[in-house]
Amino acid sequence: MKTLTLKLKGYTVKGIADLTLWGGGNGCIEMKPFFIGQKSIVNDDKLLLENCNDNGFGVQSINGAICDIFENYEGTLNFLETIEVGEISEHTRNSIY
């Protein structure tokens, strides 16, 4: 029997960012996935919100995000949980659920 052991390297976060567009209006966009290498990001909304992004689109502000968090085992992702950080509009919530 063979065994493969992978080490936890951190967390990869994917999801949808809630945005305020230039000139007004609300929107949402899929974020560029980002990596956080600290041991635990559970209950660290500030850290998640600081890393949320508009995938290079360019917006007035990022209000919040719905984040899918994955444990990153040397590139192999294992889903951990989905959490909301910041302010999420009904528009964004309805676009993915």
URDA-V547548 format. One record per residue. PSI is psi as a letter, one per 40 degrees, with the letter a starting at -180 (none if undefined). OMEGA is omega in degrees with one decimal (NA if undefined). D_LAST is the distance of its C-alpha to the last C-alpha in Angstrom with 1 decimal. Layout:
[[PSI | OMEGA | D_LAST] [PSI | OMEGA | D_LAST]]
This chain:
[[h | 178.0 | 42.4] [i | 177.3 | 40.7] [h | 176.3 | 38.5] [h | -179.7 | 36.1] [h | 177.7 | 35.4] [h | 179.8 | 32.7] [i | 175.6 | 32.7] [h | -178.7 | 29.8] [e | -177.4 | 29.9] [a | -175.2 | 27.1] [h | 172.5 | 23.4] [h | -178.1 | 21.2] [h | 175.6 | 18.2] [i | 175.9 | 15.5] [a | -176.0 | 12.4] [h | 178.0 | 11.3] [h | 173.9 | 14.0] [h | -169.0 | 14.0] [i | 163.3 | 17.2] [h | -176.4 | 20.1] [i | 173.7 | 21.7] [h | -178.4 | 25.5] [e | 177.7 | 26.8] [i | -179.9 | 24.0] [i | -178.5 | 20.6] [i | 177.0 | 17.2] [a | 176.1 | 15.0] [i | -178.3 | 13.0] [i | 175.7 | 14.1] [h | 179.9 | 13.8] [i | 167.7 | 16.5] [h | -179.8 | 19.6] [i | 177.6 | 19.5] [i | -175.6 | 22.1] [h | 173.8 | 24.4] [h | -173.1 | 25.6] [e | -180.0 | 28.7] [i | -173.4 | 29.3] [d | -179.3 | 29.5] [h | 175.6 | 26.6] [e | 178.4 | 23.8] [h | -179.3 | 22.3] [f | 176.0 | 22.5] [g | -177.6 | 23.6] [d | -178.2 | 21.2] [d | 179.7 | 24.0] [d | 178.8 | 24.5] [d | -177.8 | 20.8] [d | 178.3 | 20.7] [d | -176.9 | 24.0] [e | 177.6 | 22.8] [i | -174.4 | 19.5] [i | -179.7 | 20.3] [e | 178.6 | 19.6] [f | 177.8 | 20.6] [e | -176.4 | 23.9] [d | -178.3 | 22.7] [h | -177.3 | 24.5] [i | 177.7 | 23.2] [d | 178.9 | 24.7] [i | 171.8 | 22.7] [h | -174.0 | 19.7] [d | -177.2 | 18.4] [a | -179.2 | 16.2] [i | 168.8 | 13.5] [h | -169.8 | 10.8] [h | 170.1 | 13.1] [h | -175.6 | 13.2] [h | -179.4 | 16.9] [h | 168.7 | 19.2] [h | -178.0 | 22.8] [h | 178.0 | 25.0] [g | 178.2 | 27.9] [f | 177.5 | 30.1] [e | 175.0 | 27.4] [h | -174.8 | 25.8] [h | 177.2 | 22.3] [h | -178.0 | 21.2] [h | 179.4 | 17.7] [d | -178.4 | 18.3] [i | 172.7 | 15.3] [h | 177.9 | 12.3] [i | 175.2 | 13.3] [h | 176.0 | 13.0] [i | 179.4 | 16.2] [a | -179.1 | 17.8] [h | -179.1 | 16.4] [h | 179.5 | 12.8] [i | 175.9 | 12.6] [d | 177.5 | 10.4] [d | -179.0 | 10.3] [d | -179.3 | 8.9] [d | -179.1 | 6.3] [d | -177.9 | 5.4] [d | -177.2 | 6.0] [e | -178.6 | 3.8] [none | NA | 0.0]]
